[in-house]
Amino acid sequence: MADLALVTGASGFVGSAVARALLAAGYSVRALVRASSPRTNLDLPGLKIVEGDMRDERAVSSAMAGARCVFHVAADYRLWAPDPGEIVRNNLEGTRAVLHTAKAAGVERVVYTSSVAVLRLNPDGTPADESTMLNENEAIGAYKRSKVAAELLALEMARDDALPVVIVNPSTPIGPRDVRPTPTGRIIVEAASGRIPAFVDTGLNLVHVDDVAHGHLLALQVGRVGERYILGGENVTLARMLEAIAQLVGRKPSTVRLPRRLLYPIAWTSELFARFVTGREPFATLDGLRMAKYRMFFTSAKAQSELGYTARPVTEALRDAIDWFRQAGTIR
């Protein structure tokens, strides 16, 4: 019988890619998803679905029964919420429930999906590595604070409780099956549709979601317990990203660069409208603008050296994302 792997968050963008990669590698896969989670990404032959909330240790324990390894991918990935504390509670308490249950169940390996959001950027703008984490009070926004707290918990349990956990820190995944879509997926959709006439001077590390998923498997197989590994791709400026999208869809790229300060009133108004009218995450957020002050560049050298990790070119990742959004009817 194939080794059983439990994947939390398998209905999500990264989680579904991890589940696909595990199934392709011959694992038996069980997915823990909430009853309200969309099933678009769960139509996978051989995938077994168990309903439950990651914060409910009883539900997690039931889903984990018989699993040799656990991939805790589930996360509240919003940069804005009417109650920011909800993001922190979801990510920290969900991680606590999954890791404590894994320890009690005696699973052989846990791969915890963190984020490069927990890492301190280099002041000179050179790509950052895994060596230095942010303090929780330094992190911008509820999402970053929650991921810092959750990763500290994972490291503490590896050190003090001998939990066999390996941490992976994806950068900014893009590609197919971005159902929600993610904040970066929304940028791709808007840019491909010709609705981003201007941009700010920032940068990020883009990586194909399937490369991130493969990195999870490598972390399971050869990652060192208690270590973290950046799973990234290419460092690109936002201007370069928009230019590449324009080339792929046959549009003229935007050439208007705006000072960030001009966008704060727009972000403030967008959040106000979201809070009192739509209830949905706005396209422009104050925390997003604060983060855009920095070029969020990272290196995956450690994962390449220790895990054998590789990532495809960013243009291929963007092309796959655009093709999928077109098929889904999101880009017309």
Residue, then its C-alpha position, 0 to 999 in steps of 0.5 A: m500500500a502506498d505511503l499515506a500523506l495528509v495535506t491540509g489546505a488541498s483545495g487552495f492554490v499551493g495545497s492542490a499543487v502539492a496534492r497533485a505532486l504527491l499523487a503523481a509520485g505514487y503517494s496515497v493522499r488524504a485532503l483535510v478541507r473545510a466544508s465550505s471550501p471550493r472543490t474546483n481543485l479537488d477533482l483528482p483521481g485517488l484523492k480522499i477528502v475529509e471535511g474538517d477545520m484545521r483549528d479543530e484538533r479532533a477533526v485533524s486527528s481523525a484525518m491524520a489517522g494512519a498518515r506517515c507524513v503531513f503537509h500543513v499547507a493550509a493558511d489564511y492568505r488574505l492581506w486584508a480582512p474586516d477583522p485582522g485578528e481573524i487572520v492571525r488566529n487562523n494561521l497560528e491556531g491552525t498550525r498549533a492544532v496540526l503540529h500538536t496532533a502530528k506530534a501525538a500521532g507520531v508521524e514520521r515527517v511534517v512539512y510546514t508551508s511557511s512564507v518568505a514573508v517571515l524573512r528579513l530583507n537585506p538593506d542593500g536590496t540584494p536577495a535575502d536568504e533563510s538566515t534571519m527571521l523578522n521579529e513579530n513586531e517588525a512584520i507588516g500586517a496581520y498575515k506576516r505577523s501570523k506567519v512569523a508566529a506560526e513558524l516560530l512555533a514550528l521551530e520551537m517544537a522541532r527543538d523542544d519536542a523533537l517534532p520532525v518538521v521541515i519548513v519551506n518558505p515559498s516566495t510568490p507562487i503563480g501559475p494554473r489553478d489559481v481559483r481564488p485568485t491570490p493577490t498576485g493572480r489578481i495582478i496578472v488578471e488585471a494586467a492581462s486585461g489592460r486594467i493596470p495603467a501605472f505601477v509603483d517601483t517594487g519587486l518580488n520573487l515569482v515562482h511556478v506553483d508546480d515548482v513549489a509543490h515539487g520543492h515540498l516533496l524534496a523537503l519531505q525526502v531529503g530536507r533536514v529537520g528544523e531547517r527552512y528552505i526558500l522555494g523561489g524562482e526569479n527576482v523581477t521588478l513589478a515593471r518587468m512583470l507587467e512588461a512580460i504579461a503585456q508581451l504574452v497577451g499582445r498589449k502595450p505595457s504600462t510605462v507610467r510609474l507612480p510614487r507610492r504616496l499618491l496611492y495611499p488615499i486610493a488604498w484607504t478608500s478601497e479598504l473603507f468600501a470593502r469594510f462597509v459595502t462589499g466585505r471582500e478584500p480590495f485590490a489595493t490595501l494599505d499593508g500592500l503599499r507598505m510592503a511595496k516600499y521594498r524589493m522582495f528579492f530572495t535566493s533559493a541557493k540553499a534549497q538548490s544545494e541541499l534539496g536539488y530544487t530547481a525552478r523554471p523561467v518566470t515567463e513560463a510561469l506567467r504563460d501558464a497562469i494566463d492560459w489557465f485564467r483564459q480557460a477559466g474565463t477570468i481573462r477575456 
